[in-house]
Amino acid sequence: MPAEQLKKKIEVPDTCPHCGNKLSPWQQVLLATDRALVCKKCWYRIILDLIPKAKNRFN
């Protein structure tokens, strides 16, 4: 895998950030692919934010 692709790899959580329920490996794959998933335990919508923070262009 090229170095550029390694830098862009998404950090996928292994637990729900709301209730702490452990996500299955399949749920982690879905979350990495779709960037959104609903926790089965608490119905919390987990969304991975991939929009980089923009630099202030006016300064």
ABEGO torsion letter per residue (X at the ends): XBAAAAAABBBBBABBAAAGBBBBAAAAAAAAAAGBBBBAAAGBBBBBBABBBBBBAAX
